[in-house]
Amino acid sequence: MASLSDKNPDNLPGPYYIDSTCIDCDQCRVIAPDFYARNDDTGLGYVKCQPVTADEVALAEEARLACATESIGNDGN
């Protein structure tokens, strides 16, 4: 489960975030490339855009639930 206290500082502020347990498997970027990106310097994923609409949230959630290491969090704010 993603840890809010261990979230990647590259994440855009908002409810979705990726923490340092990311293994850069690319799954989130395949599912929802508008919301997730990779920092080439650190090799970690991060949230580059927070979802707003119901369709966007559904896509971000699909990626969160598909994360093999559960590194994507949603603090619900």
PQR file with spaces between the fields and no chain letter, atoms N, CA, C, O and H, PARSE charges and radii, in Angstrom:
ATOM       1  N    MET     1       0.844   -1.181    0.000 -0.4000 1.5000
ATOM       2  CA   MET     1       0.000    0.000    0.000 -0.0000 2.0000
ATOM       3  C    MET     1       0.889    1.244    0.000  0.5500 1.7000
ATOM       4  O    MET     1       1.856    1.331    0.757 -0.5500 1.4000
ATOM       5  N    ALA     2       0.549    2.194   -0.853 -0.4000 1.5000
ATOM       6  CA   ALA     2       1.330    3.425   -0.967 -0.0000 2.0000
ATOM       7  C    ALA     2       1.327    4.193    0.347  0.5500 1.7000
ATOM       8  O    ALA     2       0.341    4.204    1.085 -0.5500 1.4000
ATOM       9  H    ALA     2      -0.237    2.123   -1.468  0.4000 1.0000
ATOM      10  N    SER     3       2.445    4.827    0.614 -0.4000 1.5000
ATOM      11  CA   SER     3       2.598    5.580    1.853 -0.0000 2.0000
ATOM      12  C    SER     3       2.684    7.076    1.554  0.5500 1.7000
ATOM      13  O    SER     3       3.587    7.525    0.849 -0.5500 1.4000
ATOM      14  H    SER     3       3.246    4.819    0.016  0.4000 1.0000
ATOM      15  N    LEU     4       1.747    7.832    2.090 -0.4000 1.5000
ATOM      16  CA   LEU     4       1.729    9.277    1.890 -0.0000 2.0000
ATOM      17  C    LEU     4       3.017    9.922    2.409  0.5500 1.7000
ATOM      18  O    LEU     4       3.496   10.903    1.840 -0.5500 1.4000
ATOM      19  H    LEU     4       1.013    7.467    2.663  0.4000 1.0000
ATOM      20  N    SER     5       3.569    9.375    3.476 -0.4000 1.5000
ATOM      21  CA   SER     5       4.799    9.946    4.052 -0.0000 2.0000
ATOM      22  C    SER     5       6.035    9.625    3.208  0.5500 1.7000
ATOM      23  O    SER     5       7.101   10.199    3.432 -0.5500 1.4000
ATOM      24  H    SER     5       3.181    8.578    3.939  0.4000 1.0000
ATOM      25  N    ASP     6       5.899    8.707    2.234 -0.4000 1.5000
ATOM      26  CA   ASP     6       7.025    8.299    1.395 -0.0000 2.0000
ATOM      27  C    ASP     6       6.784    8.657   -0.076  0.5500 1.7000
ATOM      28  O    ASP     6       7.395    8.073   -0.971 -0.5500 1.4000
ATOM      29  H    ASP     6       5.033    8.241    2.053  0.4000 1.0000
ATOM      30  N    LYS     7       5.888    9.622   -0.317 -0.4000 1.5000
ATOM      31  CA   LYS     7       5.545    9.925   -1.700 -0.0000 2.0000
ATOM      32  C    LYS     7       6.680   10.649   -2.417  0.5500 1.7000
ATOM      33  O    LYS     7       7.439   11.413   -1.821 -0.5500 1.4000
ATOM      34  H    LYS     7       5.392   10.096    0.410  0.4000 1.0000
ATOM      35  N    ASN     8       6.763   10.386   -3.691 -0.4000 1.5000
ATOM      36  CA   ASN     8       7.766   10.987   -4.556 -0.0000 2.0000
ATOM      37  C    ASN     8       7.520   12.502   -4.617  0.5500 1.7000
ATOM      38  O    ASN     8       6.386   12.916   -4.857 -0.5500 1.4000
ATOM      39  H    ASN     8       6.146    9.765   -4.176  0.4000 1.0000
ATOM      40  N    PRO     9       8.535   13.336   -4.409 -0.5600 1.5000
ATOM      41  CA   PRO     9       8.342   14.791   -4.429  0.2800 2.0000
ATOM      42  C    PRO     9       7.987   15.343   -5.812  0.5500 1.7000
ATOM      43  O    PRO     9       7.569   16.496   -5.921 -0.5500 1.4000
ATOM      44  N    ASP    10       8.145   14.546   -6.860 -0.4000 1.5000
ATOM      45  CA   ASP    10       7.789   15.006   -8.201 -0.0000 2.0000
ATOM      46  C    ASP    10       6.282   15.018   -8.447  0.5500 1.7000
ATOM      47  O    ASP    10       5.822   15.613   -9.421 -0.5500 1.4000
ATOM      48  H    ASP    10       8.485   13.609   -6.771  0.4000 1.0000
ATOM      49  N    ASN    11       5.511   14.370   -7.580 -0.4000 1.5000
ATOM      50  CA   ASN    11       4.067   14.314   -7.774 -0.0000 2.0000
ATOM      51  C    ASN    11       3.446   15.700   -7.759  0.5500 1.7000
ATOM      52  O    ASN    11       3.802   16.548   -6.941 -0.5500 1.4000
ATOM      53  H    ASN    11       5.885   13.886   -6.788  0.4000 1.0000
ATOM      54  N    LEU    12       2.507   15.918   -8.682 -0.4000 1.5000
ATOM      55  CA   LEU    12       1.720   17.141   -8.664 -0.0000 2.0000
ATOM      56  C    LEU    12       0.811   17.087   -7.443  0.5500 1.7000
ATOM      57  O    LEU    12       0.250   16.027   -7.164 -0.5500 1.4000
ATOM      58  H    LEU    12       2.218   15.229   -9.347  0.4000 1.0000
ATOM      59  N    PRO    13       0.640   18.171   -6.706 -0.5600 1.5000
ATOM      60  CA   PRO    13      -0.224   18.136   -5.527  0.2800 2.0000
ATOM      61  C    PRO    13      -1.641   17.673   -5.862  0.5500 1.7000
ATOM      62  O    PRO    13      -2.187   18.014   -6.912 -0.5500 1.4000
ATOM      63  N    GLY    14      -2.216   16.907   -4.970 -0.4000 1.5000
ATOM      64  CA   GLY    14      -3.573   16.401   -5.135 -0.0000 2.0000
ATOM      65  C    GLY    14      -3.708   15.035   -4.510  0.5500 1.7000
ATOM      66  O    GLY    14      -2.782   14.554   -3.857 -0.5500 1.4000
ATOM      67  H    GLY    14      -1.773   16.631   -4.117  0.4000 1.0000
ATOM      68  N    PRO    15      -4.848   14.406   -4.701 -0.5600 1.5000
ATOM      69  CA   PRO    15      -5.107   13.138   -4.021  0.2800 2.0000
ATOM      70  C    PRO    15      -4.280   11.958   -4.508  0.5500 1.7000
ATOM      71  O    PRO    15      -3.986   11.056   -3.724 -0.5500 1.4000
ATOM      72  N    TYR    16      -3.900   11.940   -5.773 -0.4000 1.5000
ATOM      73  CA   TYR    16      -3.129   10.814   -6.307 -0.0000 2.0000
ATOM      74  C    TYR    16      -1.638   11.099   -6.193  0.5500 1.7000
ATOM      75  O    TYR    16      -1.191   12.231   -6.378 -0.5500 1.4000
ATOM      76  H    TYR    16      -4.139   12.672   -6.410  0.4000 1.0000
ATOM      77  N    TYR    17      -0.882   10.057   -5.885 -0.4000 1.5000
ATOM      78  CA   TYR    17       0.571   10.171   -5.755 -0.0000 2.0000
ATOM      79  C    TYR    17       1.198    8.804   -5.952  0.5500 1.7000
ATOM      80  O    TYR    17       0.521    7.781   -5.849 -0.5500 1.4000
ATOM      81  H    TYR    17      -1.246    9.138   -5.735  0.4000 1.0000
ATOM      82  N    ILE    18       2.489    8.789   -6.234 -0.4000 1.5000
ATOM      83  CA   ILE    18       3.272    7.558   -6.305 -0.0000 2.0000
ATOM      84  C    ILE    18       4.382    7.681   -5.272  0.5500 1.7000
ATOM      85  O    ILE    18       5.016    8.730   -5.154 -0.5500 1.4000
ATOM      86  H    ILE    18       3.039    9.620   -6.318  0.4000 1.0000
ATOM      87  N    ASP    19       4.615    6.610   -4.526 -0.4000 1.5000
ATOM      88  CA   ASP    19       5.663    6.662   -3.505 -0.0000 2.0000
ATOM      89  C    ASP    19       6.948    5.995   -4.002  0.5500 1.7000
ATOM      90  O    ASP    19       7.014    5.549   -5.148 -0.5500 1.4000
ATOM      91  H    ASP    19       4.100    5.758   -4.622  0.4000 1.0000
ATOM      92  N    SER    20       7.945    5.928   -3.160 -0.4000 1.5000
ATOM      93  CA   SER    20       9.285    5.471   -3.555 -0.0000 2.0000
ATOM      94  C    SER    20       9.385    3.960   -3.761  0.5500 1.7000
ATOM      95  O    SER    20      10.451    3.468   -4.131 -0.5500 1.4000
ATOM      96  H    SER    20       7.892    6.291   -2.230  0.4000 1.0000
ATOM      97  N    THR    21       8.303    3.211   -3.531 -0.4000 1.5000
ATOM      98  CA   THR    21       8.348    1.770   -3.772 -0.0000 2.0000
ATOM      99  C    THR    21       8.136    1.426   -5.246  0.5500 1.7000
ATOM     100  O    THR    21       8.166    0.254   -5.622 -0.5500 1.4000
ATOM     101  H    THR    21       7.437    3.611   -3.230  0.4000 1.0000
ATOM     102  N    CYS    22       7.926    2.434   -6.070 -0.4000 1.5000
ATOM     103  CA   CYS    22       7.734    2.244   -7.515 -0.0000 2.0000
ATOM     104  C    CYS    22       8.933    1.502   -8.117  0.5500 1.7000
ATOM     105  O    CYS    22      10.085    1.838   -7.846 -0.5500 1.4000
ATOM     106  H    CYS    22       7.902    3.386   -5.765  0.4000 1.0000
ATOM     107  N    ILE    23       8.640    0.494   -8.933 -0.4000 1.5000
ATOM     108  CA   ILE    23       9.714   -0.257   -9.605 -0.0000 2.0000
ATOM     109  C    ILE    23       9.798    0.093  -11.094  0.5500 1.7000
ATOM     110  O    ILE    23      10.478   -0.592  -11.856 -0.5500 1.4000
ATOM     111  H    ILE    23       7.704    0.221   -9.154  0.4000 1.0000
ATOM     112  N    ASP    24       9.118    1.144  -11.498 -0.4000 1.5000
ATOM     113  CA   ASP    24       9.156    1.634  -12.874 -0.0000 2.0000
ATOM     114  C    ASP    24       8.748    0.563  -13.876  0.5500 1.7000
ATOM     115  O    ASP    24       9.413    0.367  -14.893 -0.5500 1.4000
ATOM     116  H    ASP    24       8.565    1.701  -10.878  0.4000 1.0000
ATOM     117  N    CYS    25       7.653   -0.126  -13.585 -0.4000 1.5000
ATOM     118  CA   CYS    25       7.183   -1.197  -14.478 -0.0000 2.0000
ATOM     119  C    CYS    25       6.438   -0.663  -15.692  0.5500 1.7000
ATOM     120  O    CYS    25       6.224   -1.401  -16.654 -0.5500 1.4000
ATOM     121  H    CYS    25       7.112    0.033  -12.759  0.4000 1.0000
ATOM     122  N    ASP    26       6.042    0.596  -15.667 -0.4000 1.5000
ATOM     123  CA   ASP    26       5.392    1.284  -16.779 -0.0000 2.0000
ATOM     124  C    ASP    26       3.897    1.006  -16.880  0.5500 1.7000
ATOM     125  O    ASP    26       3.239    1.568  -17.756 -0.5500 1.4000
ATOM     126  H    ASP    26       6.215    1.195  -14.885  0.4000 1.0000
ATOM     127  N    GLN    27       3.343    0.176  -16.032 -0.4000 1.5000
ATOM     128  CA   GLN    27       1.930   -0.184  -16.120 -0.0000 2.0000
ATOM     129  C    GLN    27       1.022    1.038  -16.012  0.5500 1.7000
ATOM     130  O    GLN    27       0.083    1.167  -16.798 -0.5500 1.4000
ATOM     131  H    GLN    27       3.877   -0.281  -15.321  0.4000 1.0000
ATOM     132  N    CYS    28       1.270    1.919  -15.079 -0.4000 1.5000
ATOM     133  CA   CYS    28       0.399    3.083  -14.908 -0.0000 2.0000
ATOM     134  C    CYS    28       0.445    3.997  -16.126  0.5500 1.7000
ATOM     135  O    CYS    28      -0.565    4.584  -16.514 -0.5500 1.4000
ATOM     136  H    CYS    28       2.033    1.814  -14.441  0.4000 1.0000
ATOM     137  N    ARG    29       1.624    4.112  -16.723 -0.4000 1.5000
ATOM     138  CA   ARG    29       1.768    4.970  -17.902 -0.0000 2.0000
ATOM     139  C    ARG    29       1.120    4.355  -19.130  0.5500 1.7000
ATOM     140  O    ARG    29       0.687    5.082  -20.024 -0.5500 1.4000
ATOM     141  H    ARG    29       2.445    3.635  -16.408  0.4000 1.0000
ATOM     142  N    VAL    30       1.044    3.037  -19.193 -0.4000 1.5000
ATOM     143  CA   VAL    30       0.349    2.367  -20.291 -0.0000 2.0000
ATOM     144  C    VAL    30      -1.160    2.586  -20.156  0.5500 1.7000
ATOM     145  O    VAL    30      -1.839    2.867  -21.143 -0.5500 1.4000
ATOM     146  H    VAL    30       1.396    2.446  -18.466  0.4000 1.0000
ATOM     147  N    ILE    31      -1.674    2.458  -18.951 -0.4000 1.5000
ATOM     148  CA   ILE    31      -3.111    2.587  -18.712 -0.0000 2.0000
ATOM     149  C    ILE    31      -3.565    4.042  -18.762  0.5500 1.7000
ATOM     150  O    ILE    31      -4.586    4.351  -19.375 -0.5500 1.4000
ATOM     151  H    ILE    31      -1.122    2.229  -18.149  0.4000 1.0000
ATOM     152  N    ALA    32      -2.821    4.927  -18.127 -0.4000 1.5000
ATOM     153  CA   ALA    32      -3.254    6.321  -17.995 -0.0000 2.0000
ATOM     154  C    ALA    32      -2.087    7.292  -18.231  0.5500 1.7000
ATOM     155  O    ALA    32      -1.641    7.960  -17.299 -0.5500 1.4000
ATOM     156  H    ALA    32      -1.991    4.675  -17.629  0.4000 1.0000
ATOM     157  N    PRO    33      -1.599    7.369  -19.460 -0.5600 1.5000
ATOM     158  CA   PRO    33      -0.427    8.214  -19.748  0.2800 2.0000
ATOM     159  C    PRO    33      -0.657    9.710  -19.547  0.5500 1.7000
ATOM     160  O    PRO    33       0.303   10.471  -19.430 -0.5500 1.4000
ATOM     161  N    ASP    34      -1.911   10.137  -19.505 -0.4000 1.5000
ATOM     162  CA   ASP    34      -2.180   11.558  -19.267 -0.0000 2.0000
ATOM     163  C    ASP    34      -1.939   11.951  -17.812  0.5500 1.7000
ATOM     164  O    ASP    34      -1.799   13.134  -17.500 -0.5500 1.4000
ATOM     165  H    ASP    34      -2.691    9.519  -19.600  0.4000 1.0000
ATOM     166  N    PHE    35      -1.892   10.963  -16.926 -0.4000 1.5000
ATOM     167  CA   PHE    35      -1.771   11.251  -15.501 -0.0000 2.0000
ATOM     168  C    PHE    35      -0.461   10.819  -14.863  0.5500 1.7000
ATOM     169  O    PHE    35      -0.054   11.373  -13.842 -0.5500 1.4000
ATOM     170  H    PHE    35      -2.006   10.002  -17.179  0.4000 1.0000
ATOM     171  N    TYR    36       0.196    9.842  -15.449 -0.4000 1.5000
ATOM     172  CA   TYR    36       1.408    9.295  -14.848 -0.0000 2.0000
ATOM     173  C    TYR    36       2.593    9.469  -15.792  0.5500 1.7000
ATOM     174  O    TYR    36       2.452    9.361  -17.010 -0.5500 1.4000
ATOM     175  H    TYR    36      -0.134    9.391  -16.279  0.4000 1.0000
ATOM     176  N    ALA    37       3.754    9.738  -15.217 -0.4000 1.5000
ATOM     177  CA   ALA    37       4.979    9.938  -15.996 -0.0000 2.0000
ATOM     178  C    ALA    37       6.147    9.310  -15.253  0.5500 1.7000
ATOM     179  O    ALA    37       5.997    8.800  -14.143 -0.5500 1.4000
ATOM     180  H    ALA    37       3.868    9.825  -14.227  0.4000 1.0000
ATOM     181  N    ARG    38       7.316    9.357  -15.889 -0.4000 1.5000
ATOM     182  CA   ARG    38       8.541    8.806  -15.316 -0.0000 2.0000
ATOM     183  C    ARG    38       9.587    9.903  -15.221  0.5500 1.7000
ATOM     184  O    ARG    38       9.795   10.663  -16.167 -0.5500 1.4000
ATOM     185  H    ARG    38       7.438    9.771  -16.791  0.4000 1.0000
ATOM     186  N    ASN    39      10.241    9.977  -14.072 -0.4000 1.5000
ATOM     187  CA   ASN    39      11.385   10.869  -13.917 -0.0000 2.0000
ATOM     188  C    ASN    39      12.606   10.087  -14.386  0.5500 1.7000
ATOM     189  O    ASN    39      13.008    9.117  -13.743 -0.5500 1.4000
ATOM     190  H    ASN    39      10.072    9.359  -13.304  0.4000 1.0000
ATOM     191  N    ASP    40      13.193   10.501  -15.494 -0.4000 1.5000
ATOM     192  CA   ASP    40      14.329    9.767  -16.055 -0.0000 2.0000
ATOM     193  C    ASP    40      15.559    9.789  -15.154  0.5500 1.7000
ATOM     194  O    ASP    40      16.400    8.894  -15.240 -0.5500 1.4000
ATOM     195  H    ASP    40      12.867   11.290  -16.016  0.4000 1.0000
ATOM     196  N    ASP    41      15.676   10.785  -14.302 -0.4000 1.5000
ATOM     197  CA   ASP    41      16.831   10.871  -13.403 -0.0000 2.0000
ATOM     198  C    ASP    41      16.732    9.885  -12.238  0.5500 1.7000
ATOM     199  O    ASP    41      17.731    9.286  -11.838 -0.5500 1.4000
ATOM     200  H    ASP    41      14.993   11.512  -14.232  0.4000 1.0000
ATOM     201  N    THR    42      15.520    9.721  -11.697 -0.4000 1.5000
ATOM     202  CA   THR    42      15.355    8.844  -10.538 -0.0000 2.0000
ATOM     203  C    THR    42      14.822    7.464  -10.911  0.5500 1.7000
ATOM     204  O    THR    42      14.963    6.513  -10.141 -0.5500 1.4000
ATOM     205  H    THR    42      14.709   10.208  -12.022  0.4000 1.0000
ATOM     206  N    GLY    43      14.209    7.352  -12.090 -0.4000 1.5000
ATOM     207  CA   GLY    43      13.614    6.080  -12.497 -0.0000 2.0000
ATOM     208  C    GLY    43      12.308    5.780  -11.792  0.5500 1.7000
ATOM     209  O    GLY    43      11.845    4.639  -11.798 -0.5500 1.4000
ATOM     210  H    GLY    43      14.095    8.124  -12.715  0.4000 1.0000
ATOM     211  N    LEU    44      11.714    6.786  -11.188 -0.4000 1.5000
ATOM     212  CA   LEU    44      10.458    6.599  -10.466 -0.0000 2.0000
ATOM     213  C    LEU    44       9.303    7.250  -11.212  0.5500 1.7000
ATOM     214  O    LEU    44       9.462    8.270  -11.883 -0.5500 1.4000
ATOM     215  H    LEU    44      12.091    7.713  -11.183  0.4000 1.0000
ATOM     216  N    GLY    45       8.148    6.637  -11.078 -0.4000 1.5000
ATOM     217  CA   GLY    45       6.948    7.233  -11.626 -0.0000 2.0000
ATOM     218  C    GLY    45       6.450    8.339  -10.726  0.5500 1.7000
ATOM     219  O    GLY    45       6.787    8.399   -9.543 -0.5500 1.4000
ATOM     220  H    GLY    45       8.019    5.809  -10.533  0.4000 1.0000
ATOM     221  N    TYR    46       5.635    9.223  -11.305 -0.4000 1.5000
ATOM     222  CA   TYR    46       5.013   10.287  -10.521 -0.0000 2.0000
ATOM     223  C    TYR    46       3.719   10.713  -11.201  0.5500 1.7000
ATOM     224  O    TYR    46       3.496   10.421  -12.376 -0.5500 1.4000
ATOM     225  H    TYR    46       5.362    9.174  -12.265  0.4000 1.0000
ATOM     226  N    VAL    47       2.882   11.396  -10.462 -0.4000 1.5000
ATOM     227  CA   VAL    47       1.629   11.910  -10.997 -0.0000 2.0000
ATOM     228  C    VAL    47       1.926   13.275  -11.613  0.5500 1.7000
ATOM     229  O    VAL    47       2.341   14.209  -10.928 -0.5500 1.4000
ATOM     230  H    VAL    47       3.063   11.633   -9.508  0.4000 1.0000
ATOM     231  N    LYS    48       1.699   13.365  -12.935 -0.4000 1.5000
ATOM     232  CA   LYS    48       1.987   14.615  -13.637 -0.0000 2.0000
ATOM     233  C    LYS    48       0.746   15.476  -13.819  0.5500 1.7000
ATOM     234  O    LYS    48       0.850   16.662  -14.130 -0.5500 1.4000
ATOM     235  H    LYS    48       1.361   12.606  -13.492  0.4000 1.0000
ATOM     236  N    CYS    49      -0.433   14.879  -13.625 -0.4000 1.5000
ATOM     237  CA   CYS    49      -1.696   15.595  -13.777 -0.0000 2.0000
ATOM     238  C    CYS    49      -2.733   14.878  -12.920  0.5500 1.7000
ATOM     239  O    CYS    49      -2.876   13.659  -13.007 -0.5500 1.4000
ATOM     240  H    CYS    49      -0.518   13.916  -13.372  0.4000 1.0000
ATOM     241  N    GLN    50      -3.441   15.616  -12.110 -0.4000 1.5000
ATOM     242  CA   GLN    50      -4.480   15.015  -11.272 -0.0000 2.0000
ATOM     243  C    GLN    50      -5.779   14.871  -12.073  0.5500 1.7000
ATOM     244  O    GLN    50      -6.153   15.785  -12.808 -0.5500 1.4000
ATOM     245  H    GLN    50      -3.324   16.607  -12.040  0.4000 1.0000
ATOM     246  N    PRO    51      -6.465   13.738  -11.940 -0.5600 1.5000
ATOM     247  CA   PRO    51      -7.726   13.563  -12.646  0.2800 2.0000
ATOM     248  C    PRO    51      -8.801   14.490  -12.073  0.5500 1.7000
ATOM     249  O    PRO    51      -8.800   14.801  -10.882 -0.5500 1.4000
ATOM     250  N    VAL    52      -9.717   14.924  -12.941 -0.4000 1.5000
ATOM     251  CA   VAL    52     -10.769   15.843  -12.509 -0.0000 2.0000
ATOM     252  C    VAL    52     -12.158   15.258  -12.770  0.5500 1.7000
ATOM     253  O    VAL    52     -12.989   15.190  -11.865 -0.5500 1.4000
ATOM     254  H    VAL    52      -9.718   14.671  -13.909  0.4000 1.0000
ATOM     255  N    THR    53     -12.399   14.845  -13.989 -0.4000 1.5000
ATOM     256  CA   THR    53     -13.720   14.329  -14.347 -0.0000 2.0000
ATOM     257  C    THR    53     -13.892   12.897  -13.848  0.5500 1.7000
ATOM     258  O    THR    53     -12.925   12.239  -13.466 -0.5500 1.4000
ATOM     259  H    THR    53     -11.724   14.900  -14.725  0.4000 1.0000
ATOM     260  N    ALA    54     -15.118   12.436  -13.858 -0.4000 1.5000
ATOM     261  CA   ALA    54     -15.393   11.061  -13.428 -0.0000 2.0000
ATOM     262  C    ALA    54     -14.666   10.050  -14.309  0.5500 1.7000
ATOM     263  O    ALA    54     -14.158    9.049  -13.803 -0.5500 1.4000
ATOM     264  H    ALA    54     -15.903   12.971  -14.168  0.4000 1.0000
ATOM     265  N    ASP    55     -14.607   10.290  -15.603 -0.4000 1.5000
ATOM     266  CA   ASP    55     -13.893    9.392  -16.510 -0.0000 2.0000
ATOM     267  C    ASP    55     -12.396    9.381  -16.214  0.5500 1.7000
ATOM     268  O    ASP    55     -11.756    8.330  -16.248 -0.5500 1.4000
ATOM     269  H    ASP    55     -15.020   11.103  -16.015  0.4000 1.0000
ATOM     270  N    GLU    56     -11.847   10.552  -15.926 -0.4000 1.5000
ATOM     271  CA   GLU    56     -10.417   10.636  -15.599 -0.0000 2.0000
ATOM     272  C    GLU    56     -10.114    9.916  -14.295  0.5500 1.7000
ATOM     273  O    GLU    56      -9.116    9.202  -14.193 -0.5500 1.4000
ATOM     274  H    GLU    56     -12.367   11.405  -15.898  0.4000 1.0000
ATOM     275  N    VAL    57     -10.964   10.098  -13.308 -0.4000 1.5000
ATOM     276  CA   VAL    57     -10.771    9.421  -12.015 -0.0000 2.0000
ATOM     277  C    VAL    57     -10.849    7.910  -12.210  0.5500 1.7000
ATOM     278  O    VAL    57     -10.064    7.169  -11.617 -0.5500 1.4000
ATOM     279  H    VAL    57     -11.775   10.677  -13.391  0.4000 1.0000
ATOM     280  N    ALA    58     -11.780    7.450  -13.028 -0.4000 1.5000
ATOM     281  CA   ALA    58     -11.905    6.017  -13.283 -0.0000 2.0000
ATOM     282  C    ALA    58     -10.628    5.460  -13.907  0.5500 1.7000
ATOM     283  O    ALA    58     -10.188    4.368  -13.546 -0.5500 1.4000
ATOM     284  H    ALA    58     -12.417    8.051  -13.509  0.4000 1.0000
ATOM     285  N    LEU    59     -10.036    6.196  -14.832 -0.4000 1.5000
ATOM     286  CA   LEU    59      -8.800    5.759  -15.471 -0.0000 2.0000
ATOM     287  C    LEU    59      -7.631    5.770  -14.488  0.5500 1.7000
ATOM     288  O    LEU    59      -6.831    4.835  -14.467 -0.5500 1.4000
ATOM     289  H    LEU    59     -10.394    7.083  -15.125  0.4000 1.0000
ATOM     290  N    ALA    60      -7.530    6.811  -13.682 -0.4000 1.5000
ATOM     291  CA   ALA    60      -6.473    6.881  -12.666 -0.0000 2.0000
ATOM     292  C    ALA    60      -6.622    5.754  -11.650  0.5500 1.7000
ATOM     293  O    ALA    60      -5.627    5.184  -11.201 -0.5500 1.4000
ATOM     294  H    ALA    60      -8.180    7.571  -13.699  0.4000 1.0000
ATOM     295  N    GLU    61      -7.855    5.434  -11.291 -0.4000 1.5000
ATOM     296  CA   GLU    61      -8.116    4.333  -10.364 -0.0000 2.0000
ATOM     297  C    GLU    61      -7.763    2.991  -10.981  0.5500 1.7000
ATOM     298  O    GLU    61      -7.218    2.119  -10.303 -0.5500 1.4000
ATOM     299  H    GLU    61      -8.663    5.897  -11.656  0.4000 1.0000
ATOM     300  N    GLU    62      -8.066    2.818  -12.254 -0.4000 1.5000
ATOM     301  CA   GLU    62      -7.704    1.576  -12.937 -0.0000 2.0000
ATOM     302  C    GLU    62      -6.199    1.360  -12.867  0.5500 1.7000
ATOM     303  O    GLU    62      -5.731    0.256  -12.588 -0.5500 1.4000
ATOM     304  H    GLU    62      -8.509    3.526  -12.804  0.4000 1.0000
ATOM     305  N    ALA    63      -5.449    2.427  -13.122 -0.4000 1.5000
ATOM     306  CA   ALA    63      -3.992    2.328  -13.042 -0.0000 2.0000
ATOM     307  C    ALA    63      -3.538    2.063  -11.610  0.5500 1.7000
ATOM     308  O    ALA    63      -2.627    1.264  -11.390 -0.5500 1.4000
ATOM     309  H    ALA    63      -5.829    3.323  -13.349  0.4000 1.0000
ATOM     310  N    ARG    64      -4.157    2.718  -10.642 -0.4000 1.5000
ATOM     311  CA   ARG    64      -3.791    2.516   -9.234 -0.0000 2.0000
ATOM     312  C    ARG    64      -4.001    1.060   -8.835  0.5500 1.7000
ATOM     313  O    ARG    64      -3.144    0.453   -8.192 -0.5500 1.4000
ATOM     314  H    ARG    64      -4.897    3.366  -10.821  0.4000 1.0000
ATOM     315  N    LEU    65      -5.129    0.513   -9.215 -0.4000 1.5000
ATOM     316  CA   LEU    65      -5.445   -0.869   -8.848 -0.0000 2.0000
ATOM     317  C    LEU    65      -4.587   -1.889   -9.589  0.5500 1.7000
ATOM     318  O    LEU    65      -4.412   -3.010   -9.112 -0.5500 1.4000
ATOM     319  H    LEU    65      -5.825    1.006   -9.737  0.4000 1.0000
ATOM     320  N    ALA    66      -4.049   -1.512  -10.755 -0.4000 1.5000
ATOM     321  CA   ALA    66      -3.197   -2.419  -11.533 -0.0000 2.0000
ATOM     322  C    ALA    66      -1.740   -2.380  -11.085  0.5500 1.7000
ATOM     323  O    ALA    66      -0.941   -3.213  -11.513 -0.5500 1.4000
ATOM     324  H    ALA    66      -4.191   -0.601  -11.142  0.4000 1.0000
ATOM     325  N    CYS    67      -1.388   -1.439  -10.242 -0.4000 1.5000
ATOM     326  CA   CYS    67       0.004   -1.288   -9.808 -0.0000 2.0000
ATOM     327  C    CYS    67       0.467   -2.532   -9.043  0.5500 1.7000
ATOM     328  O    CYS    67      -0.085   -2.872   -7.996 -0.5500 1.4000
ATOM     329  H    CYS    67      -2.036   -0.762   -9.894  0.4000 1.0000
ATOM     330  N    ALA    68       1.477   -3.195   -9.578 -0.4000 1.5000
ATOM     331  CA   ALA    68       1.975   -4.449   -8.995 -0.0000 2.0000
ATOM     332  C    ALA    68       2.544   -4.280   -7.593  0.5500 1.7000
ATOM     333  O    ALA    68       2.478   -5.203   -6.781 -0.5500 1.4000
ATOM     334  H    ALA    68       1.925   -2.919  -10.428  0.4000 1.0000
ATOM     335  N    THR    69       3.094   -3.125   -7.308 -0.4000 1.5000
ATOM     336  CA   THR    69       3.701   -2.888   -5.991 -0.0000 2.0000
ATOM     337  C    THR    69       2.834   -1.999   -5.093  0.5500 1.7000
ATOM     338  O    THR    69       3.257   -1.604   -4.007 -0.5500 1.4000
ATOM     339  H    THR    69       3.148   -2.376   -7.968  0.4000 1.0000
ATOM     340  N    GLU    70       1.628   -1.692   -5.554 -0.4000 1.5000
ATOM     341  CA   GLU    70       0.718   -0.815   -4.811 -0.0000 2.0000
ATOM     342  C    GLU    70       1.380    0.504   -4.427  0.5500 1.7000
ATOM     343  O    GLU    70       1.194    1.015   -3.322 -0.5500 1.4000
ATOM     344  H    GLU    70       1.285   -2.013   -6.437  0.4000 1.0000
ATOM     345  N    SER    71       2.158    1.043   -5.367 -0.4000 1.5000
ATOM     346  CA   SER    71       2.896    2.283   -5.125 -0.0000 2.0000
ATOM     347  C    SER    71       2.091    3.537   -5.405  0.5500 1.7000
ATOM     348  O    SER    71       2.544    4.641   -5.104 -0.5500 1.4000
ATOM     349  H    SER    71       2.309    0.628   -6.264  0.4000 1.0000
ATOM     350  N    ILE    72       0.912    3.387   -5.972 -0.4000 1.5000
ATOM     351  CA   ILE    72       0.058    4.538   -6.269 -0.0000 2.0000
ATOM     352  C    ILE    72      -0.955    4.675   -5.153  0.5500 1.7000
ATOM     353  O    ILE    72      -1.648    3.725   -4.790 -0.5500 1.4000
ATOM     354  H    ILE    72       0.544    2.490   -6.216  0.4000 1.0000
ATOM     355  N    GLY    73      -1.023    5.885   -4.619 -0.4000 1.5000
ATOM     356  CA   GLY    73      -1.965    6.147   -3.557 -0.0000 2.0000
ATOM     357  C    GLY    73      -2.993    7.176   -3.959  0.5500 1.7000
ATOM     358  O    GLY    73      -2.805    7.941   -4.906 -0.5500 1.4000
ATOM     359  H    GLY    73      -0.460    6.657   -4.914  0.4000 1.0000
ATOM     360  N    ASN    74      -4.079    7.178   -3.223 -0.4000 1.5000
ATOM     361  CA   ASN    74      -5.146    8.159   -3.382 -0.0000 2.0000
ATOM     362  C    ASN    74      -5.573    8.519   -1.977  0.5500 1.7000
ATOM     363  O    ASN    74      -6.231    7.725   -1.306 -0.5500 1.4000
ATOM     364  H    ASN    74      -4.232    6.557   -2.455  0.4000 1.0000
ATOM     365  N    ASP    75      -5.205    9.716   -1.519 -0.4000 1.5000
ATOM     366  CA   ASP    75      -5.533   10.076   -0.143 -0.0000 2.0000
ATOM     367  C    ASP    75      -6.970   10.573   -0.008  0.5500 1.7000
ATOM     368  O    ASP    75      -7.413   10.910    1.090 -0.5500 1.4000
ATOM     369  H    ASP    75      -4.671   10.361   -2.064  0.4000 1.0000
ATOM     370  N    GLY    76      -7.699   10.618   -1.131 -0.4000 1.5000
ATOM     371  CA   GLY    76      -9.121   10.907   -1.083 -0.0000 2.0000
ATOM     372  C    GLY    76      -9.507   12.360   -0.914  0.5500 1.7000
ATOM     373  O    GLY    76     -10.692   12.658   -0.763 -0.5500 1.4000
ATOM     374  H    GLY    76      -7.339   10.345   -2.023  0.4000 1.0000
ATOM     375  N    ASN    77      -8.566   13.263   -0.933 -0.4000 1.5000
ATOM     376  CA   ASN    77      -8.913   14.690   -0.792 -0.0000 2.0000
ATOM     377  C    ASN    77      -9.346   15.255   -2.113  0.5500 1.7000
ATOM     378  O    ASN    77      -9.677   16.438   -2.200 -0.5500 1.4000
ATOM     379  H    ASN    77      -7.603   13.021   -1.056  0.4000 1.0000
